[in-house]
Amino acid sequence: MSAIKYLIVGSSHAGLSAMEAIRTKDSDGSIVLLTQEEHLPYSPTILPYVVSGDVDAARVTLVDEAALNACNVRLRKGAKVVEVSPASRTVTLQSGEELGYERLLLAAGAEPTLPHIPGLRETPHYVLRTLDDAIRLHGAARESESAVLVGAGLIGMHLAEGLRRVGLRVSLVEALPHVLPAYFDSEAAGLIQDVFRQNNVNVFTGSPIAGVSASKGCCIVSLASGTELSGEMLVVCAGVKSRTQFLAHSGVEVDEGVVVTDTMRTSIERIWAAGDVSQAKSFFDGRKRVHATLPSAVEQGRLAGMDMAQDETLSPYPGGIAMNTYRCFGRRSFCVGLTDDSQVAQDTEVDRVFLPASEQYQKLVYRGDRLVGASCINSPMDPGVMVQIIRRGIDLGAMRKQLSSSPLETGRSLMAGIWG
Amino acid sequence: MGRAYNTIQFHPAKCDGCNKCMEACAGSHGGKNDPVHSRIKVTRAADHQEFTTAYCHQCGEPRCAMNCPAGALVKDPDTGVVTLREERCVGCHLCTLTCPYAGITHDPTVDRVIKCDFCGGEPECVKACPRFALEIKTAANVYNVWGDLEDLFVPGLSACQGCNSELLIRHTLRRVGPNTVLATPPGCVAGAGAVGYNERTGTKIPVFHPLLTNTASMLAGIRRYYNRIGRDVTVLALAGDGGAADVGFQSLSGAAERGEQILYICIDNEGYMNTGTQRSGTTPYGAWTSTTPVGEMLRGKTRDSKPLALIMVMHNCEYVATASMAFMEDYYAKLDKAIKACKKGMAFIQVFSPCPTGWRHPTGKVIEVSRKAVETNMLPLWEYEREEGRIRFTRSVANPQPVEVYLKLLGKFRHLNKEQIEYIQRKTEERIELLGRWAPAGGTGEKK
């Protein structure tokens, strides 16, 4: 059997983005997309909405069979890759089947990590990473009255809200001092925590867990503080880790994720990596990290696809920037760049507006006259414009004050003058 | 071929922040005129003179669609519109984070994201703007409608780098089509090999090389012959300004007066370029040429150019127009009319054709030069149809830029002194006023 020209392991955002970039340049080269699941491509980001019932599990598909056929891409479901052999340029599936490749993209994503908490592994619990997880959780939520969630990152927060809105009693436990520690500082997080408490979600921050056990169909979660929580459902959303186990004998350089260059190449020729599985340069300090966000997966996948197809219009990866939007109970927020407490270093200045009465929070972080971070709750400005101001390293000069006082109008004016 | 799409263009200098575009947009999407519902946003930053707009650019690689976890944003291949499928949207707002243009925004009153849907092809905002600050650009039509036509010139023509004439002749012949006999008198077009080289023609249709003096009479004879034997064959001239305005004018004038059925395109590069940049009747005042040099005694051409197209109007031609390659849709629209008109009588189009070699400007600037000539009114775009009996501007001549904006682009005007520039400005305005006298009342061409 002849080698597949472009073999892509993983059919979520990085893989799909790469597929589109390849087809833009190469309309004929064979592309095969592998997914270990039995589902058509979907986004893990949609899953909390499936759990809450806002989205039907049958309607999460991002690209269907017809669309794949239209661009001459073959999707193979239930095709888990267990081995990659660069010497023979083959990958081995769990079934034993071997597939030959000319170019290989590792877009295998990440999977939930289980923190080392005594009793956790032995206690029945849910995770949320796959559509099957979401369907299970959705079903369990309809039968349960209470839930304990471990981890107040984006998944935990979305799930807590979703379960609360369908009527469960929800307790949310976070070991670090505040919710959403990767994105917001303590002040902004405090605002969000208040919203959750107003909506009767019990939020415990700064609360490491001493142990977990099961009793009479419920979980018992014992906090280090001594408090005991119980719930019919235990959900662990304490972070994800790049899926790299299948690369153990491949020779591909792996650290926390698959280490890649500025064009998404791994240490082995003809093999690329993109998305949650990869470890790529960061925008601000150049160090390589796993950038486990949707926008990073899309961007990296696109670059990998362009490099694989030898698209000469490719520009190298400028580096990952943390960014995300977050909505809860009708409020809206976003953050981009250096925003949380640990990241804001001595050489930055912060312009902050905090109006707790109207639940408005706006923090703009500058290094000299350049914006390096923006973090906002219920504040009128264009998130995408702020991202561009940061990405382009625009020297704001006298406009810096204006940007802080009227970020919407000033941002749009900058856009019109520079990149719009 | 692929598809191109029409787009909306904003002219900040014309906007006065009246918000009628926002009211119209809001009103046509749900009934209330409140600008909060508008998909196009007009704002002004403090201390800024100009207003800014933010609206969806219907990107070719839409970041919003690529980043949507719900598959709620899809680019429609037929219309080019990035469509928001509200029933799939979960309100995560990742689109607002990944759009660099604030083209998709949150409407807090309905707690949903909103974006421009192009109003099915006739945007309400464009219609509503009283100052023409929003314009719909239809250049895509050229690509979509004519893009599949065959280029009937051969590859390998040896025109100068950046030559405007090569662009012009290829587009013209594609559109005029294969049922054509072509005359290319001595000049750059023939010199580049259009008439032929190595014992083969430079075209895929019959082509011949008349004398510089008799293009129009030869075409007249050919057309009359085909008429006699009952075949409708288009006869087309691609003639330089030397052949049309000067030594070939006698035969052109006679053919026009007799109503010969000819499509005569004058490629006006304002001089005899093929033979070394000598001045012609259409060389403008002040221009350097090899026969109007710059030195102690002379500062370029001392006479104004002959308004050739206007002179052709006086011959009772069926159709006369001026054109510029920087306004391609305008040229295609004029070619349409000229092709119909030449079945009845003479159709004459004078196409402005910058020559980087003879006019001394960078070879990559031909289109910018073609555009600035129009925007400064040195080349007003107009047409004349015998049935109408009037001149009509096809692009507004109101609010032109000063002529210097055009003159400074060209090496052939490098030597101009203040008096000469003032003279050119004055003469340009006089020409517009003269043309305006033939136009309908109020017809400076300011159109929606």
HADDOCK unambig.tbl for C-alpha pairs under 7 A between the chains (distance, minus, plus):
assign (segid A and resid 43 and name CA) (segid B and resid 69 and name CA) 5.21 0.50 0.50
assign (segid A and resid 45 and name CA) (segid B and resid 69 and name CA) 5.95 0.50 0.50
assign (segid A and resid 46 and name CA) (segid B and resid 69 and name CA) 5.80 0.50 0.50
assign (segid A and resid 46 and name CA) (segid B and resid 70 and name CA) 6.32 0.50 0.50
assign (segid A and resid 60 and name CA) (segid B and resid 70 and name CA) 6.19 0.50 0.50
assign (segid A and resid 62 and name CA) (segid B and resid 70 and name CA) 6.76 0.50 0.50
assign (segid A and resid 62 and name CA) (segid B and resid 71 and name CA) 5.07 0.50 0.50
assign (segid A and resid 294 and name CA) (segid B and resid 67 and name CA) 6.84 0.50 0.50
assign (segid A and resid 295 and name CA) (segid B and resid 67 and name CA) 6.11 0.50 0.50
assign (segid A and resid 298 and name CA) (segid B and resid 66 and name CA) 6.86 0.50 0.50
assign (segid A and resid 298 and name CA) (segid B and resid 67 and name CA) 6.59 0.50 0.50
assign (segid A and resid 325 and name CA) (segid B and resid 92 and name CA) 6.77 0.50 0.50
assign (segid A and resid 325 and name CA) (segid B and resid 93 and name CA) 6.16 0.50 0.50
assign (segid A and resid 325 and name CA) (segid B and resid 94 and name CA) 5.85 0.50 0.50
assign (segid A and resid 325 and name CA) (segid B and resid 97 and name CA) 6.95 0.50 0.50
assign (segid A and resid 326 and name CA) (segid B and resid 92 and name CA) 6.74 0.50 0.50
assign (segid A and resid 327 and name CA) (segid B and resid 92 and name CA) 6.47 0.50 0.50
assign (segid A and resid 382 and name CA) (segid B and resid 96 and name CA) 6.90 0.50 0.50
assign (segid A and resid 382 and name CA) (segid B and resid 102 and name CA) 5.95 0.50 0.50
assign (segid A and resid 383 and name CA) (segid B and resid 96 and name CA) 5.98 0.50 0.50
assign (segid A and resid 383 and name CA) (segid B and resid 97 and name CA) 4.72 0.50 0.50
assign (segid A and resid 384 and name CA) (segid B and resid 96 and name CA) 5.67 0.50 0.50
assign (segid A and resid 384 and name CA) (segid B and resid 97 and name CA) 4.12 0.50 0.50
assign (segid A and resid 384 and name CA) (segid B and resid 98 and name CA) 5.15 0.50 0.50
assign (segid A and resid 384 and name CA) (segid B and resid 99 and name CA) 5.09 0.50 0.50
assign (segid A and resid 384 and name CA) (segid B and resid 100 and name CA) 4.92 0.50 0.50
assign (segid A and resid 384 and name CA) (segid B and resid 102 and name CA) 6.53 0.50 0.50
assign (segid A and resid 385 and name CA) (segid B and resid 100 and name CA) 5.34 0.50 0.50
assign (segid A and resid 385 and name CA) (segid B and resid 101 and name CA) 6.53 0.50 0.50
assign (segid A and resid 385 and name CA) (segid B and resid 102 and name CA) 6.52 0.50 0.50
assign (segid A and resid 388 and name CA) (segid B and resid 100 and name CA) 6.31 0.50 0.50
assign (segid A and resid 409 and name CA) (segid B and resid 43 and name CA) 5.96 0.50 0.50
assign (segid A and resid 409 and name CA) (segid B and resid 44 and name CA) 5.97 0.50 0.50
assign (segid A and resid 409 and name CA) (segid B and resid 45 and name CA) 4.88 0.50 0.50
assign (segid A and resid 410 and name CA) (segid B and resid 45 and name CA) 5.12 0.50 0.50
assign (segid A and resid 412 and name CA) (segid B and resid 52 and name CA) 6.70 0.50 0.50
assign (segid A and resid 413 and name CA) (segid B and resid 45 and name CA) 6.12 0.50 0.50
assign (segid A and resid 413 and name CA) (segid B and resid 52 and name CA) 5.95 0.50 0.50
assign (segid A and resid 416 and name CA) (segid B and resid 52 and name CA) 6.30 0.50 0.50
assign (segid A and resid 420 and name CA) (segid B and resid 101 and name CA) 6.28 0.50 0.50
